[in-house]
């Protein structure tokens, strides 16, 4: 055996196809996003330091809130560079070896873990507050003045991190499928040896269980918040409940309504009305629900709930956060949030099961 044979790169799969147009476009956007982010954080790193450095909580109140800002900036810059390298590998790598494939996917996983540490409940709260604030802003100048929270550096930073991480994750899924010769769009294998749990009948069974769990957790949270808005001290000190007036009601009303609506919509991931519009929806009755109409918003919520839940668990462990007074009296201030990571996983699983049941014939590979 020659030296060339020993050093020759072994492809991850001998028949792995080249990336399709959509995958190349997605990988290109991901590279551009992470390149811009890398340039931004490296530039910011050069002006952050010393006694003038801002508090890290200006960007994140998550698990890294106690990290000095200059160290946090260095970590974010390193994370951005790693994300850029992973995105570039997926875009320009041709027939990667198993080692390169494993390293690329490991880098994506590491970036995802870093995002979970950086992001807190800011984005989730912003989504929950937005409907109530939009309505109340029509009648209250005070509420209109609070809308600038959506352009604050901390909120924008976390949105940028989440969007970049999602882009990287989606590109990685298509990359992982392609490099084992599966269809990069639907994941089906050419030999038909797909896992049994991905079959529509199997997905319907475990997807129903996941959807019920994913609906129960936000419903539990919603009941406590809406009870406070009605003046009912459910799991919260009566004095604090009575202090919720005026603009302070945006929290329990907005987040409670958002969570309750999400719980109801989650049930559609396994029920008939989640596939065909019901009769009472004039103009849409009887038509099939577009798959993306259910998958995209459910996936968005699953993404923002996970880091929010992890940050709340971290705050609870540190004795910080919304909990005030005795846990037995004020349990509703924090206990529902401790289940958020489970909510995220269950909602993601239910959404994936819904997609498996409705993906139909793939327009790329023609299978299904």
N, C-alpha and C positions, 0 to 999 in steps of 0.2 A: 504494500500500500504506500503510495507516494505521500510526501509532505502536503501537497496540494489537497489530497483527499481528506487529510486530517484537519485541515484548517478551513475547508469549504463550509459555508453556511448552509445549514439544513433548513429548508422552508418549513413553516408551521404546518402547512398542508400542501401536498404536491399539486392539488388541483384548485387551489384557492384562486378565485377570479379577481381581476383588478377592480378597484372601487368604481361604483357607478357614478353617474353625473350628480345625483342628489347627495351622495356621500362626500364627493369631492367638494361640492358647494358648502355643505355643512362643516366639513373639516376646515375649509378656507375661512369661513366666518369665525370659527372657533379660534383659529390661529390669529386672525386679526384682532379678535376681542382680547385674547390673552397677551398679545404683543402690545396693544394699547395700554392694558392694565399694568404690564410690566414696566413700560416706560413711565407711567404715571406714578407708580409706587416707588420706583427707583429715584425719580425726580423729587418726590416728597421726602424720601429718606435722607436726601442731602441737606434738607433744610430743617429736619427734626432732630433735636438733640439738646443736651444740656438742661439747664433749669427752665428754659423757655418751652420745653416740650409739653404739649397738651396732655391731659389725662386720657388714658386709653379708653375710658368709657365714652369719650366723644365719638368713637367709632363703634364700640361694641360693649354691651353690658353682659356679655356671655361669660363663659368659663375663663376667658383671658382678660377679664376686666381689671385685674390687679397687676398685670404685666406692664412695666414701664413703657411709655409710648415709643421711645427710641428702639427698644428691643422688639416691640410689636411690629414696628415699621420694617425692621430687618426680616422678621419672620414672614410678613406678608409679601415682601419683595422676593424672598426665596420661594415661597409658594407660587407666586405669579410666574417666575422663571420655570419652575417645574411644570406648571400647567402649559406654558408655551412649548416646552420641549416635547411633552406628551402629544399635544395637538399637532405639532410639526411632524412627529414620527408617524402619526396616523395619516397625515396628508401626503407626505412624500415617501414614506416607507414602501418599498415594493417587494412582495414576497418575503416578509420578515422571518427571521429564524425564530425558533421557539423561545429562545432567550430574550430576543428583542421584543417579541409579543408579550411575554410575561412581564418584562420591565416596564413596557408602556402601560399595560393595564394596572400594574402596581403603582405607577406614578399617578394615574387617574384616581385610584383608591386613596392614595395619600392626600391628594388635593381635596377630595371629598371629605376626608376626616378633618383636614384643616378648616374647611368651610363650616363644619359642624361646631368647631371650637370658636370660630370668629362670629358667627351669626347668632343672634338671640331672638327674642320674641318681637322685635321691632316691626319686621315686615308683616308678620301675622296680625299683630295689633293694628297696623295701618290698614290692612285689608278689611279687618272687622269694623274699625271705626268709620271707614270711608262712607258707606251708605248713609249712616245716621248723621254724620257731619255734613254731607252734601245736602241733606234735607234741612237740617237745622241752620245751615249757613244762609239759607234764604231769608231767615227771620232774625238772625242774631249776628251782630257785628263781632261779638266776642268769639263766636265759633269760626267766623271767617278769618279772624286773626290767627286761629290755631292751625289753619290749613298749611301754613308754611313748614309744618313738621315734615311734609312730604318732599321738601327740597333741602332739608338739613343734611350736612355731610354724613352723619351716621346712617340715616335712612338710605341715602343714595349709595353709600359704600356697600351696605349689606345687599341691596338690590343687585349691584354690579357683581358682587361675589356669587350670589345665588344664580344669576343668569349665566355667568361664565362656567360655573360648576355644572349646571344642567346641560349647557351646550357640550361640555367636555364628556359628560356621562352618556349623552345620546350618541355622540360620535364614537365613543368607546364601545357601545353596544353593537353598532353597525360594523365597527372594525373587528370586534371579537367574532361576530358571526361570519364575516367575510373570510377571515383567516383560518376558519375550519371548514370552508367550502359550503357553508349554509347560506341561504338567501339573506342578504343584509337588510331587506325590508321586513320580511315576516319571520325569519329565523328557521324556516323549514329546511330539512336536509334533503339532498337529491335522492338519497337511498330510501327515504321515507321512514327512517329509524328515529322518529321524534319521540320524546318521552311521553308515556301514557297520560301523565297528569295534564298535558297541554291539550288533550282532546276536548272538544266542546262539552261533552257530557260530564267529564271529570271536572273541568273548569267550572261548570255550573254548580257542582256540589260544594267544592271548597270555596268557591267565590261567594256563595250565599252566606256561609259561616263568617267569612272575612267581612262582608258587607254589614252583617248584623253587629259585629264587634265595632266596626268603624262608625256605625250610626249611634250606638249606645253611648260611646264616650263623649262626643260633643253634645248629645242630648242631655246627659248628666250635667255637663258644664252649663248648658243653656238654662236649665231649670234653676240652678242656684243664682245666676246673674239676673234673670227675669224676676225671680222672687225678690231680690234686693230692690229692683226698680219699682216693684209694687209695694215696697215698704215691709216686706216679710223677712225677718232676720234668720233666713235659712242658712245655718252653718256660719253665721257671722254675727258679731256683736251688734245688739240693737242700736247702740249709740252711733256706731259707724254707719249703719243703714239709714238712720234718720238724718245723717249729715249729707246724704246723697241728694242734692238738689240742683236744679238748673243744668249748667254745663257738665256737672259731675255725673249726670245720668247717662251721658254719651257712652261711658264705659260699659256698664251693665246692659243697657238697651242695645247698643251697637254690637258688642261681642256676643251677647245672648241671642239676638236675632240671627246674626251671621252663623252661629254654631247650630241653632235649631234648623235653619234653612238647609245648612249643609248636611245635617243628619237625615232630613227628609229626602233630599236629592240622592244621598248615598244608597237609600233603599232601591232606587231605580236601577242600580247596577246589577240587580238580579231579578227585578220584577218586569212584567210585560210592558208597563208604561215607560220603562227606560229604553225600550227598543222601538216602540210605536207610539206616536203622540196620542194621548187620550182624546175622547170625543169632545170634551168641553173646550179644547183648544181650537177655536175657530180659525179656519184657513190652513191648519196643520193636521187636523184630526185624521187618523188613519195612515199618515205618512210615516216612513221609517225615520227614527232619530239618527242623525249623522253620528258616526262613531266618535269623531273628534269633539262633538258638542258635549259629550260626557267625559271622554278620556282627558282632554286638555285641562279643564278646570279642576277635575278630581286630582290629577297629577300635580297641578300647581299647589293645591292645598296640602297634599301629602308631603311635598318638598318643603314648604315653609313651616309645617307643624313639627317636623323632626328636630331641627335646631332650636326651635322655641321650647319644646319640651325638655331637651337636654339642658338648656340654660336655666329653666325653672327648677329642675332637679338639683343643679349645681347651687343655685341660690338658696334652695331649701336646706341643702346640706351645710351651707355656710351660715345659716341662720339669718339670711338676708331676704329681700324680696317682699311680696305683698302681705306675708303673714304677720299679724300683730296680735299680741296677747297670747292667751292659752290656746293650744292646738285643739283641744276638745271643744272649745267654744267657737273658734274661728277656722275650723277645718276646711270650709268651702273656699277659703281664700287661696289655698294652695293644693289641696288633695286632688281636685279634678285635673289640674295641670300635670300632675305626676304620671298620668296615664297617656299623655300626649304622644310620647314615642311609640307606644302600642297603637294608638290611633293612626299615626303615620304609616306604620308597617301594614296594619289591617286595611287601610284605605288604598295603599299602593297595591296590595295583593288583590283586593276586590276589583280595582280598576284594570289590573292586568288580566284577571279572569274574564272580565267583561270584554276586553279587547280580543282575547283568545276565542271567545264564543262567537264574536261578530266579525272577525277579520276576513272570513270568506276566501274567495280565490284571489291569490296574490297577483297584482298587476305587473310585478317584476319577473317572477319565476313561473307563474301560471299554476302553481300547486295549490291544493286545498279543495 
